[in-house]
Amino acid sequence: MPEQRPGDRPTLEAVAARAGVSRATASRVVNGGDGVRAHLVDRVRAAVRELGYVPNHAARTLVTRRTGAVAVIIAEPEIRIFSDPFFSRQVRGISKELTAHDTQLVLLLVEDRGDYDRIERYLAGGHVDGALAFSLHTDDPLPEITRRIGMPTVYGGRPGWTSAPGEPGGGVAYVDADNRGGARDAVRYLLARGRERIAHIAGPLDQTSAADRLSGYRDVLPDAGPELVAEGDFTVAGGARAMAELLDRRGGIDAVFAANDLMATGALRVLRERGRCVPADVAVIGFDDAELVAESADPPLTTVRQDIEGMGRLMARLLLGTLGGGRGEGIAAGAVITDTALVRRASA
């Protein structure tokens, strides 16, 4: 056995010697290769534990042609990412799944259009094995970038080039909530509570989640006029502006369905400032069920729950399955649409 002095970093040769196998066999076991008999695998793994061997990342990459890292790309400015709990919950789900499979997360943010050149150079440079991208807008160049460089990618949210939720979009993999169905449930609930003039605060309509939630609203209220719909931007301030606009257009509104919880809390603030009691005068429903937002609202917010963290885990599992190893077992390739549920609280 090669002499190993105290303090030396254990080598692969030392692992092979301790296990009584060739260096090539030890390398195959350490780097996840196959074709090694089970009892030899056990001996190599025991030697790794005993010696405290840590594989050299650069050498491992040469053998496996994998970096062991995945890029998470959020197509939003930093101020939105750190103020909206949706993003932290989705990244948390992604991180849990990647960590469970010994894969590193590399976070890439898009502050402005110029950042896409930097992101393309990074992805093309071989630093990551695949990408997870979400919060894309209709004209986002990222799908073309990943296609051009051949980067395996899973999207969070329905890509804009698909025409309906659940469509595979030309073989593109994505995970989304049933935005349209959740919106229908919210509006039907308001109707069942006797509300007659139901307005909608939409998200930015260059994002499919906002467009699908608006479509769900219109499915139930096909005769609702344009004066009952105002476009926000998924922020508290955007929801407040849209609520003020709706009240100025038509003062008789008795219910509002907002396309996310942050905009719903902005609507609550304006209603309070205008002397409207919630829910006696105006009922309010949001979307997401971001607990820190919905439960702490005044009054606590009735909302449509989507499993944001679970969707993040599903995105990661789909990508890992694409990269190999069967880690996406049980998930069909293409579109994965998760269920939503109405959560009743005091605002409606």
URWOPE-V106047 format. One line per field, one symbol per residue. psi: psi as a letter, one per 30 degrees, with the letter a starting at -180 (. if undefined). Layout:
psi->???
This chain:
psi->kkkjlkfkkkleeeeeeefhlleeeeeeeegglagkkefeeeeeeeeeeefhkkkkeeeeeeefgkfglkkjjjhlleeeegfjfeeeeeeeeeeeeeefghkkkjkkljeleffeeeeeeeefggflflkkklhklegkfeeeeeeeghjkkkkjkkkffkfkkfkfhhgkklkllieeeeeeeeeeeeefggkfiklkjlakggkeeeeeeeeeefeeifgklffgkkkaggleeeeeeeeeeeeeejfgkglkjkfleeeeeeeeeeeeeggkkkgeekkkkakehjefeeffljlkkkljkkieeeeeeeeeeeeeeeflggfgkfkklbkjklllkkjkaff.
